[in-house]
Amino acid sequence: MLFMVLPVSIQLFQAKLGSQSKLWKCTALSLGIFCLVLLATAGFLAAQVTQQQGVSTSPFPNPSPNTINDAGCDRAPCPGDWIGFRNSCYFFSNDRKNWGDSKSACAAQNSSLLWIDNQEEQVFLAFFSLYAWIGLSHNEPGNSWKWEDGTDFSNHQLTLIKIQTEGNCVFRSARYDYEGNCEDLKFFVCKWRTHS
């Protein structure tokens, strides 16, 4: 009797398993289609947002006029694509130039390559992903470092890291400042003071 019940039990189990297998296949297919629709919708929305905001190849942010003001800082009245912080305006370039051409590009906008006034300004600049020329250089190795306006560099302002033997110009990352070859192509930061 046991041998007769066993084949019947196996047949019932296989029939039950077959109906569950069909149910799982339908469920998996439905979930797969739902995920594809969800992925397509997310892709479409991302494309719409990117198209509305514009795409920039620059590593610098594309700030809104209220970027700094929302942080509770005294915002300087700056032109469209400049960022205001305290009494200064900053321009973050979208193109790479050598140090001399960067200096000229800033001068053409009635500004200078970035100079650092104080620790507060360094904290502000640390929010930006830079690797950009600033207005610190020297003519010959061994000469003192000078800001573009001719004032002497102070070790209290920045800590310079030497990475090249022929570095007469300085570029900045988010947190550090490096000696570099003035002919290298880098982004640059211009600065002008709105009032004292």
C-alpha positions as CSV (number, residue, x, y, z in Angstrom):
1,M,0.0,0.0,0.0
2,L,2.8,2.4,0.8
3,F,4.2,1.8,-2.7
4,M,0.9,2.8,-4.3
5,V,0.6,6.0,-2.2
6,L,4.1,7.1,-3.0
7,P,3.6,7.5,-6.8
8,V,0.3,9.3,-6.2
9,S,2.0,11.6,-3.6
10,I,4.8,12.3,-6.0
11,Q,2.4,13.1,-8.8
12,L,0.4,15.5,-6.5
13,F,3.7,17.1,-5.4
14,Q,4.9,17.6,-9.0
15,A,1.5,19.1,-10.0
16,K,1.6,21.5,-7.0
17,L,5.2,22.4,-7.7
18,G,4.4,23.0,-11.4
19,S,1.6,25.4,-10.5
20,Q,3.8,27.2,-8.0
21,S,6.6,27.3,-10.6
22,K,4.2,29.0,-13.1
23,L,3.2,31.5,-10.4
24,W,6.8,32.3,-9.6
25,K,7.6,32.8,-13.3
26,C,4.7,35.1,-13.7
27,T,5.7,37.1,-10.6
28,A,9.3,37.3,-11.7
29,L,8.3,38.4,-15.2
30,S,5.9,41.1,-13.8
31,L,8.6,42.4,-11.4
32,G,11.2,42.4,-14.2
33,I,8.9,44.5,-16.4
34,F,8.1,46.8,-13.5
35,C,11.8,47.4,-12.9
36,L,12.5,48.1,-16.5
37,V,9.7,50.7,-16.6
38,L,11.0,52.3,-13.4
39,L,14.5,52.4,-14.8
40,A,13.3,54.0,-18.0
41,T,11.4,56.6,-16.1
42,A,14.4,57.4,-13.9
43,G,16.6,57.8,-17.0
44,F,14.0,60.0,-18.6
45,L,13.8,62.3,-15.5
46,A,17.6,62.4,-15.2
47,A,17.9,63.5,-18.8
48,Q,15.2,66.2,-18.3
49,V,17.0,67.6,-15.2
50,T,20.4,67.6,-16.9
51,Q,18.9,69.3,-20.0
52,Q,17.3,72.0,-17.9
53,Q,20.3,72.7,-15.8
54,G,22.9,72.4,-18.5
55,V,26.0,70.2,-18.4
56,S,29.4,71.7,-17.5
57,T,32.7,70.1,-18.1
58,S,34.3,72.3,-15.4
59,P,35.1,70.8,-12.0
60,F,33.7,73.9,-10.4
61,P,30.2,74.3,-9.2
62,N,27.7,76.3,-11.2
63,P,26.3,78.4,-8.3
64,S,23.0,80.0,-8.0
65,P,22.9,83.7,-7.1
66,N,21.9,82.7,-3.5
67,T,24.6,80.0,-3.0
68,I,26.7,82.0,-0.5
69,N,23.8,84.1,0.8
70,D,21.9,81.0,2.0
71,A,24.9,80.1,4.1
72,G,24.4,83.2,6.1
73,C,27.5,85.0,4.8
74,D,27.7,88.6,3.7
75,R,27.4,88.2,-0.1
76,A,29.2,90.7,-2.3
77,P,27.3,92.0,-5.4
78,C,29.0,90.0,-8.1
79,P,28.4,89.6,-11.8
80,G,26.5,86.6,-13.2
81,D,29.0,83.8,-13.1
82,W,31.1,85.0,-10.2
83,I,30.6,83.9,-6.6
84,G,30.5,86.4,-3.8
85,F,32.0,85.8,-0.3
86,R,32.4,88.6,2.2
87,N,33.8,91.6,0.3
88,S,35.2,89.6,-2.7
89,C,34.0,88.0,-5.9
90,Y,35.5,84.8,-7.3
91,F,35.5,83.5,-10.9
92,F,36.2,79.8,-11.4
93,S,37.3,79.2,-15.0
94,N,35.9,76.6,-17.3
95,D,39.0,76.3,-19.5
96,R,42.6,75.5,-18.8
97,K,45.5,77.9,-19.4
98,N,49.1,78.2,-18.3
99,W,49.8,80.5,-15.3
100,G,50.7,83.6,-17.5
101,D,47.6,83.3,-19.7
102,S,45.5,82.7,-16.6
103,K,46.9,85.9,-15.1
104,S,46.0,87.8,-18.3
105,A,42.5,86.3,-18.4
106,C,41.9,87.6,-14.9
107,A,43.3,91.0,-15.8
108,A,41.0,91.2,-18.8
109,Q,38.1,90.9,-16.3
110,N,39.5,93.6,-14.1
111,S,40.6,91.1,-11.5
112,S,43.7,89.2,-10.3
113,L,44.6,85.6,-9.9
114,L,43.3,84.4,-6.5
115,W,45.2,85.6,-3.4
116,I,44.4,84.4,0.1
117,D,43.6,86.9,2.8
118,N,42.8,84.8,5.8
119,Q,41.9,81.4,7.3
120,E,38.2,82.1,6.8
121,E,38.7,82.5,3.1
122,Q,40.6,79.2,3.0
123,V,37.7,77.4,4.6
124,F,35.4,78.9,2.0
125,L,37.6,77.8,-0.8
126,A,37.9,74.3,0.6
127,F,34.3,73.7,-0.5
128,F,35.5,73.9,-4.2
129,S,37.2,71.1,-6.0
130,L,40.0,73.3,-7.5
131,Y,43.3,72.2,-9.0
132,A,43.6,75.8,-10.3
133,W,46.2,78.5,-10.6
134,I,46.3,81.1,-7.9
135,G,48.3,84.4,-7.9
136,L,51.4,83.2,-6.0
137,S,54.7,82.8,-7.8
138,H,58.5,83.5,-7.8
139,N,60.9,84.3,-10.6
140,E,63.7,82.0,-9.7
141,P,64.0,79.0,-7.3
142,G,65.4,80.4,-4.0
143,N,63.6,83.8,-4.4
144,S,60.8,84.6,-2.0
145,W,57.2,83.8,-3.1
146,K,55.1,86.8,-3.9
147,W,51.5,87.4,-4.5
148,E,50.5,89.1,-7.7
149,D,50.3,92.5,-6.0
150,G,53.9,92.2,-4.9
151,T,53.3,91.4,-1.2
152,D,55.4,88.7,0.3
153,F,54.0,85.3,1.0
154,S,53.6,84.2,4.6
155,N,53.7,80.6,5.7
156,H,50.7,81.4,7.9
157,Q,48.6,81.9,4.8
158,L,49.2,78.6,3.1
159,T,51.3,75.5,3.3
160,L,53.1,74.9,0.0
161,I,53.8,71.4,-1.1
162,K,56.6,71.0,-3.6
163,I,55.8,68.3,-6.2
164,Q,58.0,69.5,-9.1
165,T,61.6,70.6,-9.1
166,E,60.8,73.5,-11.5
167,G,57.8,74.9,-9.8
168,N,57.7,78.7,-9.9
169,C,53.9,79.0,-9.8
170,V,51.3,77.8,-7.3
171,F,48.1,75.9,-7.9
172,R,45.5,75.0,-5.4
173,S,43.5,71.9,-4.6
174,A,40.5,71.9,-2.2
175,R,42.8,71.8,0.8
176,Y,46.5,72.1,-0.3
177,D,48.6,74.4,-2.4
178,Y,51.3,73.0,-4.7
179,E,54.3,74.4,-6.5
180,G,53.9,73.7,-10.2
181,N,55.4,74.3,-13.6
182,C,54.0,77.6,-14.8
183,E,53.5,76.2,-18.4
184,D,51.2,73.4,-17.3
185,L,47.6,73.9,-18.3
186,K,45.2,74.2,-15.4
187,F,41.9,75.9,-14.4
188,F,42.3,79.2,-12.7
189,V,40.5,81.3,-10.1
190,C,40.2,85.1,-10.4
191,K,39.3,87.4,-7.5
192,W,38.4,91.0,-7.1
193,R,37.4,92.9,-4.0
194,T,34.1,94.8,-4.1
195,H,34.9,97.2,-1.2
196,S,37.2,97.3,1.8
